[in-house]
Amino acid sequence: MKKAALHNLGCKVNAYETEAMQEILEKHGYEIVPFGEKADVYLINTCSVTNIADRKSRQMLHRARKMNPDAVVIAAGCYVQAAGQELLQDSSVDILIGNNEKANLPEILKAWEEEHDASHIHDLTREHTYEELSLSHTAEHTRAYMKIQDGCNQFCTYCIIPYTRGRVRSRKIEDIEAEAKRLAVGGYKEIVLTGIHLDSYGVDLENENLLDVIRRIAAIDGIERIRLGSLEPRIMTEEFVEGLASVKELCPHFHLSMQSGCDETLKRMNRKYDTEEFLACCDRLRAHFDEPALTTDVIVGFPGETEEEFETTVEFIKKIRFYETHVFKYSRRKGTRADRMPDQIPEQIKTKRSEKLLELHRENSKNYRNRLIGTTVEVLMEEAQEIDGICWQVGHTREYVKVAVPQDESLTNQTVQVFVDGFRDQEMMQGKLRR
């Protein structure tokens, strides 16, 4: 039996696709082994969101070649789409698989064996078909990520993704529902909907949108929770938020991609909203949900970001009071408009600004979680952890707050009520089971 090892780089969409390709290989008789072991086939699902991601992709490809010089090394995904011609010259790589070609993995391997056909990359600017990949099981035991959309039409000035992923393509709602049913039969209680630009789901379809998907999945027996991946604030209209609030399975956890709290910076980023609209979106969610967890992404040190603009972002984050703020230092990406912009920010200034926002994140996160003390919350238990010699059962609330209870008996994949009595550590709450 041939052995295959896979390694994923990048986002949750990439992770989903990597698991789907692993399932394809399993169905075609491959034994899956850890990436560090000797294998006959190495597959690296690459990322190209920054120059650093490109470098990491190359490093993993070279590492695979060193582990077994006789193996077939496959580069797949976004870096392949962005730098296919360059990779054709790389002796570490045998096969290139672009986006929208991953479902053809068995045929591609056969073509390599028969004819050494190396390159499988298509121009995604002319691609309008969603590539159907699916899962029946995932690496996680309680929560399943499900990709329902690909591509992006936004063209933010810092982002290469519209070029590596192509235009928006939506998965058929019947295929989404069928996969969700398989996962429910497999025991998964929580579904996380992901995509490259999730709120664009349905713009290329006639009569379907993201809310339709949520309602269809909520009607499936066994699905207790639906969680949404990253969203743009503009989707949060009054009608949409009212629709979300009517679905009891929907988790009150909303990751709203902000990137900056300064209107001038947002314009240079080519974001399609301003801070007033973003604030209205947060207010709308808080009006329809009881203390929802609002999380966000922020880029510091974007070209031209002055100290005054940065401080405007700081004050805006304080005003919103996010549960979590994911802070990224701007990283140049060749091929984007931002890479060619003047007034690039020195790395030491980016680091200083990042540290300030991370400190604010820790303060806001602690304040949000502190309000749970003395309340009873619903927790979907995911795993057991031994901490300081004590066995703890650990899971997440509907708001995605991590909670642990001291318990020897396994509670994995059970939904339980927990009385929260304090902090276990900086990242985790603790409590007692309510029987």
C-alpha positions in Angstrom: 0.0 0.0 0.0 1.4 3.4 -1.0 1.8 6.0 1.7 0.8 9.7 1.5 1.5 12.6 3.8 -0.2 15.9 3.6 0.6 19.3 5.1 -1.6 22.4 5.1 -0.6 26.0 5.1 -3.0 29.0 5.5 -6.7 29.5 6.2 -9.6 27.3 7.2 -10.6 27.0 3.6 -7.2 25.5 2.8 -7.5 23.2 5.9 -10.9 22.0 4.6 -9.5 21.3 1.1 -6.5 19.5 2.6 -8.8 17.1 4.6 -10.9 16.6 1.5 -7.9 15.6 -0.6 -6.8 13.3 2.2 -10.2 11.6 2.1 -9.8 11.2 -1.7 -6.5 9.6 -1.3 -7.8 7.2 1.4 -10.6 6.2 -0.9 -8.1 5.4 -3.6 -6.1 3.0 -1.3 -3.4 5.3 0.2 -2.3 4.9 3.8 -2.1 8.4 5.3 1.0 8.9 7.5 2.2 12.0 9.5 4.1 14.5 7.4 7.4 13.9 9.1 7.5 10.3 8.1 8.7 8.7 4.9 6.0 8.6 2.3 5.5 7.8 -1.4 3.5 11.0 -2.0 3.9 14.3 -0.2 1.1 16.9 -0.8 1.5 20.5 0.4 -1.5 22.7 0.2 0.2 26.1 -0.1 -0.7 29.6 0.9 0.2 32.9 -0.8 -1.4 35.6 1.3 1.9 37.2 2.0 5.5 37.0 0.8 6.2 35.1 4.1 3.6 32.6 3.2 5.2 32.1 -0.2 8.5 31.4 1.5 7.0 28.9 4.0 5.4 27.1 1.1 8.7 26.7 -0.7 10.4 25.5 2.5 7.8 22.8 3.1 8.2 21.6 -0.5 12.0 21.4 -0.2 11.6 19.6 3.2 9.4 17.0 1.6 11.9 16.3 -1.2 14.7 15.8 1.4 12.6 13.4 3.4 12.3 11.1 0.4 14.1 12.0 -2.8 12.2 9.3 -4.7 8.7 10.5 -3.6 6.2 12.3 -5.7 6.0 15.9 -4.3 2.8 17.8 -5.1 2.3 21.5 -4.6 -1.3 22.5 -4.5 -3.3 25.7 -4.0 -2.7 29.5 -3.9 1.0 29.7 -4.2 0.8 27.4 -7.2 -1.8 29.6 -8.7 0.4 32.7 -8.1 3.8 31.3 -9.1 3.2 28.3 -11.3 5.9 29.1 -13.9 8.5 29.6 -11.1 7.6 26.3 -9.5 7.9 24.5 -12.8 11.6 25.2 -12.5 11.9 24.0 -8.9 13.4 20.5 -8.8 11.8 19.8 -5.4 8.3 19.8 -7.0 6.9 17.1 -9.4 3.2 18.1 -9.7 1.5 21.4 -9.6 -2.3 21.5 -8.8 -4.0 24.9 -9.0 -7.2 25.9 -7.2 -10.3 24.3 -8.7 -8.3 21.2 -9.7 -7.9 19.5 -6.4 -10.9 17.2 -6.9 -9.0 15.7 -9.8 -6.2 14.4 -7.6 -6.4 10.7 -8.5 -6.5 11.4 -12.3 -3.6 13.8 -11.9 -1.5 11.2 -10.1 -2.3 8.7 -12.8 -1.3 11.2 -15.5 2.1 11.7 -13.7 2.7 7.9 -13.5 1.9 7.5 -17.2 3.2 10.6 -18.9 4.9 12.7 -16.2 2.3 15.4 -16.8 3.3 18.0 -14.2 1.2 21.2 -14.5 -2.5 21.4 -13.7 -3.3 25.1 -13.4 -6.2 26.9 -15.1 -6.9 30.6 -15.4 -9.4 31.3 -12.6 -10.4 34.7 -14.0 -12.5 32.7 -16.5 -13.7 30.0 -14.1 -17.3 30.1 -13.0 -17.8 26.6 -11.7 -17.5 25.7 -8.0 -15.2 22.8 -7.4 -17.1 20.2 -5.4 -15.1 18.8 -2.5 -16.7 17.2 0.5 -16.0 15.5 3.8 -17.5 12.7 5.8 -15.2 13.2 8.8 -12.7 15.8 10.0 -9.7 15.9 12.3 -11.8 17.5 15.0 -14.3 15.3 16.8 -17.1 17.6 17.6 -16.9 20.6 15.2 -16.8 20.3 11.4 -15.7 23.1 9.1 -17.6 23.2 5.8 -16.5 25.2 2.7 -19.5 26.6 0.9 -18.0 29.3 -1.3 -14.8 30.2 -3.2 -13.3 33.3 -4.8 -13.5 37.0 -4.1 -14.6 40.1 -6.0 -13.5 42.7 -3.5 -9.9 43.5 -4.6 -8.6 45.0 -1.4 -5.3 46.7 -2.2 -3.2 44.5 0.1 -4.7 41.1 -1.0 -3.6 38.7 -3.7 -6.6 36.3 -3.1 -8.8 37.4 -6.0 -6.0 36.5 -8.4 -5.2 33.1 -6.8 -8.8 32.1 -6.0 -10.6 33.8 -8.9 -14.1 35.3 -8.9 -16.9 34.3 -6.5 -18.3 30.8 -7.0 -21.0 29.3 -4.7 -21.6 25.7 -3.8 -25.0 24.2 -4.7 -27.2 24.3 -1.6 -28.2 20.7 -2.2 -24.5 19.6 -1.9 -24.1 21.7 1.2 -27.1 20.1 2.8 -26.0 16.6 1.8 -22.6 17.1 3.4 -24.1 18.5 6.6 -26.4 15.5 6.8 -23.4 13.1 6.5 -21.5 15.0 9.2 -24.6 14.9 11.5 -24.8 11.1 11.0 -21.1 11.0 11.9 -21.9 12.6 15.2 -20.7 16.2 14.5 -22.9 18.6 16.5 -21.4 21.9 15.3 -21.0 23.1 11.7 -18.7 26.1 10.9 -19.4 27.6 7.5 -16.3 28.9 5.7 -15.4 30.5 2.4 -13.0 32.9 0.9 -15.6 35.7 1.0 -18.4 34.0 2.9 -21.0 36.8 2.6 -20.8 36.7 -1.2 -22.4 33.2 -1.1 -25.3 33.2 -3.6 -24.3 36.3 -5.7 -23.8 34.0 -8.6 -26.9 32.0 -8.0 -30.5 32.9 -8.8 -32.5 32.6 -5.5 -30.2 31.6 -2.7 -28.1 33.4 -0.1 -26.2 32.7 3.1 -29.3 32.9 5.3 -30.9 30.1 3.2 -27.9 27.9 3.8 -28.1 28.5 7.5 -31.8 27.7 7.7 -31.3 24.5 5.7 -28.6 23.2 7.9 -30.5 24.2 11.1 -33.3 21.9 10.0 -31.0 18.8 10.0 -31.4 16.4 13.0 -28.3 16.3 15.2 -27.0 19.7 14.3 -27.0 21.7 17.5 -24.8 24.6 16.5 -24.0 26.6 13.4 -21.1 29.0 13.5 -20.1 31.5 10.8 -16.6 32.2 9.5 -15.3 35.7 8.8 -17.9 38.2 7.5 -17.9 41.7 6.0 -19.9 44.2 8.1 -22.0 45.2 5.0 -23.9 41.9 5.1 -25.3 42.8 8.5 -28.5 44.6 7.4 -31.5 44.8 9.7 -33.2 42.1 7.6 -30.2 39.8 7.7 -29.6 40.1 11.4 -33.3 39.6 12.1 -33.1 36.4 10.1 -30.0 35.2 12.0 -31.6 35.9 15.3 -34.6 33.7 14.3 -32.3 30.6 14.0 -31.8 29.2 17.5 -28.9 27.0 16.3 -26.9 29.9 15.2 -24.1 30.8 17.6 -23.9 34.4 18.8 -20.3 34.7 17.7 -19.6 37.0 14.8 -16.1 37.6 13.3 -16.4 40.9 11.4 -13.4 41.7 9.3 -12.5 45.3 10.1 -8.8 45.7 9.2 -8.7 49.4 10.4 -10.7 51.7 12.6 -9.7 54.7 10.6 -11.6 55.8 7.5 -8.6 57.2 5.7 -6.8 53.9 6.1 -9.9 51.9 5.0 -10.0 54.0 1.8 -6.4 53.1 1.0 -7.2 49.5 1.6 -10.2 49.7 -0.8 -12.5 48.4 1.9 -16.1 48.9 1.0 -17.4 50.5 4.3 -16.4 53.1 6.8 -16.3 53.1 10.6 -19.8 54.6 11.0 -21.2 51.6 9.0 -19.1 49.2 11.0 -20.3 50.6 14.3 -24.0 50.4 13.1 -23.5 46.8 12.2 -22.2 46.0 15.7 -25.0 47.9 17.4 -27.5 46.0 15.2 -26.1 42.6 16.3 -26.1 43.6 20.0 -29.7 44.7 19.6 -30.8 41.3 18.4 -28.4 39.0 20.4 -27.7 39.0 24.1 -24.0 40.0 24.6 -22.8 38.4 21.3 -19.1 37.7 20.9 -17.8 40.2 18.3 -14.3 39.4 17.0 -12.2 41.1 14.3 -9.0 41.3 12.3 -6.8 44.4 12.3 -3.8 45.2 10.1 -1.2 47.6 11.7 1.4 49.5 9.7 -0.5 49.6 6.4 1.3 51.9 4.0 0.8 55.6 4.9 -0.7 54.8 8.3 0.3 57.8 10.5 0.5 57.8 14.2 -2.8 59.8 14.3 -4.5 57.2 12.1 -3.3 54.4 14.3 -4.6 56.1 17.5 -7.9 56.5 15.8 -8.0 52.8 15.3 -7.1 52.2 19.0 -10.0 54.5 20.1 -12.4 52.8 17.8 -11.5 49.3 19.1 -12.1 50.6 22.6 -15.5 51.9 21.5 -16.5 48.6 19.9 -15.2 46.4 22.8 -14.4 43.3 20.8 -14.2 39.9 22.5 -11.1 39.1 20.5 -8.9 41.2 18.1 -6.6 39.3 15.8 -3.7 41.7 15.1 -1.5 41.4 12.0 1.5 43.5 11.0 1.1 44.5 7.4 3.2 42.2 5.2 4.0 43.2 1.6 2.7 41.0 -1.1 4.2 41.3 -4.6 1.5 41.8 -7.2 -0.8 43.9 -5.0 -1.4 47.7 -5.2 -0.3 48.2 -1.6 3.1 46.7 -2.3 3.7 49.6 -4.7 2.3 52.3 -2.3 4.6 55.0 -0.9 5.2 55.5 2.8 5.9 51.9 3.8 6.0 51.6 7.5 9.3 50.5 9.2 9.1 47.1 10.9 9.9 48.4 14.4 6.9 50.8 14.2 4.6 47.9 13.1 5.9 45.9 16.1 5.2 48.7 18.6 1.7 49.2 17.2 1.0 45.5 17.2 2.0 45.2 20.9 -0.3 48.0 21.9 -3.3 46.5 20.2 -2.5 43.0 21.6 -2.5 44.5 25.1 -5.9 46.1 24.4 -7.1 42.8 23.0 -6.1 41.0 26.3 -7.9 43.6 28.3 -11.1 43.5 26.2 -11.1 39.7 26.1 -10.7 39.5 29.9 -13.6 42.0 30.4 -15.9 40.0 28.1 -15.2 36.7 29.8 -15.3 38.2 33.3 -19.1 38.7 32.8 -19.6 35.0 32.6 -18.5 34.5 36.2 -21.5 33.5 38.3 -23.6 32.5 35.3 -24.5 29.1 33.8 -23.5 28.5 30.2 -23.9 25.8 27.6 -20.6 24.1 26.7 -20.0 21.6 23.9 -17.2 19.5 25.3 -14.3 18.7 22.9 -11.4 17.0 24.7 -9.8 16.0 28.0 -6.7 17.8 29.2 -4.4 17.1 32.2 -3.5 20.3 33.9 -1.4 20.4 37.1 -2.2 16.7 37.6 -5.9 17.1 37.4 -8.1 15.9 34.5 -10.2 18.6 33.0 -12.9 18.3 30.3 -12.6 21.3 28.0 -15.0 22.8 25.4 -16.5 26.1 24.1 -19.6 28.1 24.8 -21.8 29.2 22.0 -19.9 32.5 22.0 -16.6 30.5 21.6 -15.3 31.1 25.1 -13.2 28.1 26.3 -14.4 26.5 29.5 -13.0 23.7 31.6 -14.5 21.5 34.3 -12.5 19.1 36.6 -13.9 15.7 35.7 -12.4 12.2 35.1 -15.3 10.9 33.1 -15.1 11.8 29.4 -17.7 14.3 28.2 -16.4 14.6 24.7 -19.1 15.6 22.2 -21.6 16.2 25.0 -23.5 19.5 25.4 -23.5 20.3 29.2 -24.5 23.1 31.5 -21.6 24.7 33.4 -21.6 27.1 36.3 -18.7 29.4 35.7 -16.8 30.3 38.9 -13.6 31.9 37.6 -10.6 32.0 35.3 -8.6 28.7 34.8 -5.8 30.7 33.1 -5.5 33.7 30.7 -7.3 31.9 27.9 -9.8 29.6 29.7 -12.6 29.8 32.2 -13.4 27.1 34.7 -16.6 25.9 36.4 -18.7 23.1 37.8 -21.2 20.8 36.0 -24.8 21.6 36.5 -26.5 18.2 36.6 
